[in-house]
Amino acid sequence: MKEQEYAGFWIRTGASLIDTILLLIIIMPILSSIYGENYWVSEDFIQGFWDFLFNYILPAIVVIIFWIYKSSTPGKMATRLIIVDAKTGGKPSTTQFIVRYLGYYVSILPLFLGLIWVGIDKRKQGFHDKLAGTVVLRNIKPDPVEFES
């Protein structure tokens, strides 16, 4: 097996952009059909239940489900990245994945410092990775036996 290589800031940013575009392709038409074209120019932060559901709840559920079953999102899969437990190198627990997702909010609050930290840290961990005890590895294909649930 190839020596592990931590995934850095830019490759992870690329993976995140892929995920964002895929979510937008799904969510934009739905929200436009519910709220109309004025949805996109409104100054309201949240325009109602469906807005909250499709912009906050659905992405969280989809991302966590992908992490649980694939240890990656589509963007991470496209860039050949995988999330692993920082101590064992194995598949993280569901609790770790949930903490990791909630940790994104901790990472963005201090001027995105927790995300920028990926570019500074020796193991390329953002605050969300440190909180969850995970790392993101590059160019690693998971062993199906090693990462089974």
DRENDRENSE-91302 format. One record per residue (C-alpha): residue in three letters; x, y, z. Coordinates in Angstrom, 2 decimals, padded with zeros to 5 digits. Layout:
N
<atom><r>ALA</r><x>X</x><y>Y</y><z>Z</z></atom>
...
// end
This chain:
149
<atom><r>MET</r><x>000.00</x><y>000.00</y><z>000.00</z></atom>
<atom><r>LYS</r><x>001.20</x><y>003.49</y><z>-000.84</z></atom>
<atom><r>GLU</r><x>002.35</x><y>005.62</y><z>002.08</z></atom>
<atom><r>GLN</r><x>-000.46</x><y>007.82</y><z>003.38</z></atom>
<atom><r>GLU</r><x>-000.56</x><y>011.38</y><z>002.18</z></atom>
<atom><r>TYR</r><x>-002.69</x><y>013.97</y><z>003.92</z></atom>
<atom><r>ALA</r><x>-005.03</x><y>015.92</y><z>001.66</z></atom>
<atom><r>GLY</r><x>-004.22</x><y>019.62</y><z>001.66</z></atom>
<atom><r>PHE</r><x>-006.28</x><y>022.77</y><z>001.49</z></atom>
<atom><r>TRP</r><x>-006.66</x><y>023.18</y><z>-002.29</z></atom>
<atom><r>ILE</r><x>-007.64</x><y>019.60</y><z>-003.18</z></atom>
<atom><r>ARG</r><x>-010.18</x><y>019.65</y><z>-000.36</z></atom>
<atom><r>THR</r><x>-011.50</x><y>023.01</y><z>-001.57</z></atom>
<atom><r>GLY</r><x>-011.92</x><y>021.49</y><z>-005.04</z></atom>
<atom><r>ALA</r><x>-013.82</x><y>018.54</y><z>-003.60</z></atom>
<atom><r>SER</r><x>-016.05</x><y>020.91</y><z>-001.65</z></atom>
<atom><r>LEU</r><x>-016.79</x><y>022.94</y><z>-004.78</z></atom>
<atom><r>ILE</r><x>-017.83</x><y>019.77</y><z>-006.63</z></atom>
<atom><r>ASP</r><x>-020.17</x><y>018.87</y><z>-003.76</z></atom>
<atom><r>THR</r><x>-021.61</x><y>022.39</y><z>-003.66</z></atom>
<atom><r>ILE</r><x>-022.30</x><y>022.41</y><z>-007.40</z></atom>
<atom><r>LEU</r><x>-024.00</x><y>019.01</y><z>-007.23</z></atom>
<atom><r>LEU</r><x>-026.20</x><y>020.15</y><z>-004.33</z></atom>
<atom><r>LEU</r><x>-027.09</x><y>023.37</y><z>-006.15</z></atom>
<atom><r>ILE</r><x>-028.11</x><y>021.44</y><z>-009.28</z></atom>
<atom><r>ILE</r><x>-030.61</x><y>019.57</y><z>-007.12</z></atom>
<atom><r>ILE</r><x>-031.72</x><y>022.32</y><z>-004.73</z></atom>
<atom><r>MET</r><x>-032.00</x><y>025.39</y><z>-007.00</z></atom>
<atom><r>PRO</r><x>-034.85</x><y>024.12</y><z>-009.20</z></atom>
<atom><r>ILE</r><x>-036.79</x><y>022.88</y><z>-006.18</z></atom>
<atom><r>LEU</r><x>-036.52</x><y>026.19</y><z>-004.31</z></atom>
<atom><r>SER</r><x>-037.34</x><y>028.14</y><z>-007.49</z></atom>
<atom><r>SER</r><x>-040.48</x><y>026.07</y><z>-008.02</z></atom>
<atom><r>ILE</r><x>-041.56</x><y>026.55</y><z>-004.39</z></atom>
<atom><r>TYR</r><x>-040.71</x><y>030.25</y><z>-003.90</z></atom>
<atom><r>GLY</r><x>-040.49</x><y>031.58</y><z>-007.45</z></atom>
<atom><r>GLU</r><x>-037.65</x><y>033.43</y><z>-009.12</z></atom>
<atom><r>ASN</r><x>-037.77</x><y>036.24</y><z>-006.51</z></atom>
<atom><r>TYR</r><x>-036.28</x><y>033.76</y><z>-004.03</z></atom>
<atom><r>TRP</r><x>-032.83</x><y>034.47</y><z>-005.47</z></atom>
<atom><r>VAL</r><x>-033.01</x><y>038.24</y><z>-004.98</z></atom>
<atom><r>SER</r><x>-034.76</x><y>038.34</y><z>-001.61</z></atom>
<atom><r>GLU</r><x>-032.93</x><y>039.89</y><z>001.33</z></atom>
<atom><r>ASP</r><x>-034.52</x><y>037.45</y><z>003.80</z></atom>
<atom><r>PHE</r><x>-031.98</x><y>035.09</y><z>005.39</z></atom>
<atom><r>ILE</r><x>-034.43</x><y>032.18</y><z>005.54</z></atom>
<atom><r>GLN</r><x>-037.64</x><y>032.40</y><z>003.54</z></atom>
<atom><r>GLY</r><x>-039.55</x><y>029.59</y><z>005.17</z></atom>
<atom><r>PHE</r><x>-039.66</x><y>025.94</y><z>006.14</z></atom>
<atom><r>TRP</r><x>-038.69</x><y>024.57</y><z>002.70</z></atom>
<atom><r>ASP</r><x>-035.80</x><y>027.00</y><z>002.42</z></atom>
<atom><r>PHE</r><x>-034.45</x><y>025.82</y><z>005.79</z></atom>
<atom><r>LEU</r><x>-035.06</x><y>022.16</y><z>004.93</z></atom>
<atom><r>PHE</r><x>-033.34</x><y>022.23</y><z>001.53</z></atom>
<atom><r>ASN</r><x>-030.46</x><y>024.55</y><z>002.45</z></atom>
<atom><r>TYR</r><x>-029.53</x><y>023.27</y><z>005.90</z></atom>
<atom><r>ILE</r><x>-031.14</x><y>019.95</y><z>006.85</z></atom>
<atom><r>LEU</r><x>-030.96</x><y>018.08</y><z>003.52</z></atom>
<atom><r>PRO</r><x>-027.26</x><y>018.86</y><z>002.86</z></atom>
<atom><r>ALA</r><x>-026.33</x><y>017.76</y><z>006.40</z></atom>
<atom><r>ILE</r><x>-028.20</x><y>014.47</y><z>006.01</z></atom>
<atom><r>VAL</r><x>-026.80</x><y>013.78</y><z>002.53</z></atom>
<atom><r>VAL</r><x>-023.19</x><y>014.55</y><z>003.52</z></atom>
<atom><r>ILE</r><x>-023.33</x><y>012.47</y><z>006.71</z></atom>
<atom><r>ILE</r><x>-024.92</x><y>009.54</y><z>004.85</z></atom>
<atom><r>PHE</r><x>-022.18</x><y>009.67</y><z>002.20</z></atom>
<atom><r>TRP</r><x>-019.55</x><y>009.79</y><z>004.93</z></atom>
<atom><r>ILE</r><x>-021.09</x><y>006.82</y><z>006.76</z></atom>
<atom><r>TYR</r><x>-021.34</x><y>004.63</y><z>003.67</z></atom>
<atom><r>LYS</r><x>-018.38</x><y>005.82</y><z>001.57</z></atom>
<atom><r>SER</r><x>-016.12</x><y>007.79</y><z>003.97</z></atom>
<atom><r>SER</r><x>-016.29</x><y>010.44</y><z>001.23</z></atom>
<atom><r>THR</r><x>-018.67</x><y>012.74</y><z>-000.56</z></atom>
<atom><r>PRO</r><x>-018.98</x><y>012.73</y><z>-004.38</z></atom>
<atom><r>GLY</r><x>-016.44</x><y>015.56</y><z>-004.51</z></atom>
<atom><r>LYS</r><x>-013.99</x><y>013.67</y><z>-002.34</z></atom>
<atom><r>MET</r><x>-014.52</x><y>010.53</y><z>-004.43</z></atom>
<atom><r>ALA</r><x>-013.86</x><y>012.49</y><z>-007.64</z></atom>
<atom><r>THR</r><x>-010.61</x><y>013.84</y><z>-006.18</z></atom>
<atom><r>ARG</r><x>-009.70</x><y>010.46</y><z>-004.62</z></atom>
<atom><r>LEU</r><x>-009.89</x><y>011.60</y><z>-001.00</z></atom>
<atom><r>ILE</r><x>-011.12</x><y>009.59</y><z>001.96</z></atom>
<atom><r>ILE</r><x>-011.90</x><y>010.45</y><z>005.59</z></atom>
<atom><r>VAL</r><x>-010.30</x><y>008.12</y><z>008.16</z></atom>
<atom><r>ASP</r><x>-009.95</x><y>007.91</y><z>011.92</z></atom>
<atom><r>ALA</r><x>-006.83</x><y>009.90</y><z>012.88</z></atom>
<atom><r>LYS</r><x>-005.59</x><y>007.27</y><z>015.34</z></atom>
<atom><r>THR</r><x>-006.36</x><y>003.97</y><z>013.62</z></atom>
<atom><r>GLY</r><x>-006.57</x><y>004.88</y><z>009.93</z></atom>
<atom><r>GLY</r><x>-009.84</x><y>002.93</y><z>009.86</z></atom>
<atom><r>LYS</r><x>-013.36</x><y>004.05</y><z>009.19</z></atom>
<atom><r>PRO</r><x>-014.58</x><y>006.73</y><z>011.61</z></atom>
<atom><r>SER</r><x>-017.69</x><y>006.09</y><z>013.70</z></atom>
<atom><r>THR</r><x>-021.06</x><y>007.66</y><z>012.94</z></atom>
<atom><r>THR</r><x>-020.56</x><y>009.87</y><z>016.01</z></atom>
<atom><r>GLN</r><x>-017.24</x><y>011.08</y><z>014.61</z></atom>
<atom><r>PHE</r><x>-018.93</x><y>011.95</y><z>011.31</z></atom>
<atom><r>ILE</r><x>-021.69</x><y>013.91</y><z>013.06</z></atom>
<atom><r>VAL</r><x>-019.15</x><y>015.76</y><z>015.23</z></atom>
<atom><r>ARG</r><x>-017.11</x><y>016.45</y><z>012.09</z></atom>
<atom><r>TYR</r><x>-020.12</x><y>017.96</y><z>010.31</z></atom>
<atom><r>LEU</r><x>-021.07</x><y>020.13</y><z>013.30</z></atom>
<atom><r>GLY</r><x>-017.39</x><y>021.04</y><z>013.58</z></atom>
<atom><r>TYR</r><x>-017.66</x><y>022.85</y><z>010.24</z></atom>
<atom><r>TYR</r><x>-019.68</x><y>025.52</y><z>012.05</z></atom>
<atom><r>VAL</r><x>-016.90</x><y>025.84</y><z>014.64</z></atom>
<atom><r>SER</r><x>-014.38</x><y>026.04</y><z>011.78</z></atom>
<atom><r>ILE</r><x>-016.12</x><y>028.89</y><z>009.96</z></atom>
<atom><r>LEU</r><x>-017.02</x><y>031.09</y><z>012.93</z></atom>
<atom><r>PRO</r><x>-013.59</x><y>032.60</y><z>013.61</z></atom>
<atom><r>LEU</r><x>-013.23</x><y>034.10</y><z>010.09</z></atom>
<atom><r>PHE</r><x>-012.94</x><y>030.64</y><z>008.49</z></atom>
<atom><r>LEU</r><x>-009.74</x><y>030.04</y><z>010.45</z></atom>
<atom><r>GLY</r><x>-010.68</x><y>026.42</y><z>011.14</z></atom>
<atom><r>LEU</r><x>-010.86</x><y>025.72</y><z>007.41</z></atom>
<atom><r>ILE</r><x>-007.73</x><y>027.73</y><z>006.58</z></atom>
<atom><r>TRP</r><x>-005.98</x><y>025.69</y><z>009.28</z></atom>
<atom><r>VAL</r><x>-005.94</x><y>022.75</y><z>006.85</z></atom>
<atom><r>GLY</r><x>-003.23</x><y>024.61</y><z>004.93</z></atom>
<atom><r>ILE</r><x>-001.16</x><y>025.21</y><z>008.08</z></atom>
<atom><r>ASP</r><x>-001.46</x><y>021.98</y><z>010.09</z></atom>
<atom><r>LYS</r><x>001.18</x><y>019.26</y><z>009.61</z></atom>
<atom><r>ARG</r><x>-001.55</x><y>016.59</y><z>009.30</z></atom>
<atom><r>LYS</r><x>-003.76</x><y>018.93</y><z>007.23</z></atom>
<atom><r>GLN</r><x>-006.52</x><y>018.83</y><z>009.85</z></atom>
<atom><r>GLY</r><x>-009.09</x><y>021.60</y><z>010.08</z></atom>
<atom><r>PHE</r><x>-010.76</x><y>022.35</y><z>013.41</z></atom>
<atom><r>HIS</r><x>-013.62</x><y>020.03</y><z>012.37</z></atom>
<atom><r>ASP</r><x>-011.13</x><y>017.18</y><z>011.82</z></atom>
<atom><r>LYS</r><x>-009.44</x><y>017.80</y><z>015.17</z></atom>
<atom><r>LEU</r><x>-012.79</x><y>017.84</y><z>016.99</z></atom>
<atom><r>ALA</r><x>-013.87</x><y>014.58</y><z>015.34</z></atom>
<atom><r>GLY</r><x>-010.50</x><y>012.84</y><z>015.45</z></atom>
<atom><r>THR</r><x>-010.33</x><y>012.41</y><z>011.66</z></atom>
<atom><r>VAL</r><x>-007.89</x><y>013.09</y><z>008.84</z></atom>
<atom><r>VAL</r><x>-008.44</x><y>013.23</y><z>005.09</z></atom>
<atom><r>LEU</r><x>-006.09</x><y>011.12</y><z>003.00</z></atom>
<atom><r>ARG</r><x>-005.20</x><y>011.60</y><z>-000.64</z></atom>
<atom><r>ASN</r><x>-004.93</x><y>009.00</y><z>-003.42</z></atom>
<atom><r>ILE</r><x>-005.90</x><y>006.12</y><z>-001.16</z></atom>
<atom><r>LYS</r><x>-008.39</x><y>003.51</y><z>-002.26</z></atom>
<atom><r>PRO</r><x>-010.14</x><y>001.96</y><z>000.75</z></atom>
<atom><r>ASP</r><x>-009.74</x><y>-001.74</y><z>001.30</z></atom>
<atom><r>PRO</r><x>-013.36</x><y>-003.04</y><z>001.16</z></atom>
<atom><r>VAL</r><x>-012.75</x><y>-005.32</y><z>004.15</z></atom>
<atom><r>GLU</r><x>-011.05</x><y>-002.58</y><z>006.21</z></atom>
<atom><r>PHE</r><x>-013.85</x><y>-000.04</y><z>005.76</z></atom>
<atom><r>GLU</r><x>-016.97</x><y>-002.19</y><z>006.04</z></atom>
<atom><r>SER</r><x>-019.62</x><y>-001.08</y><z>008.52</z></atom>
// end
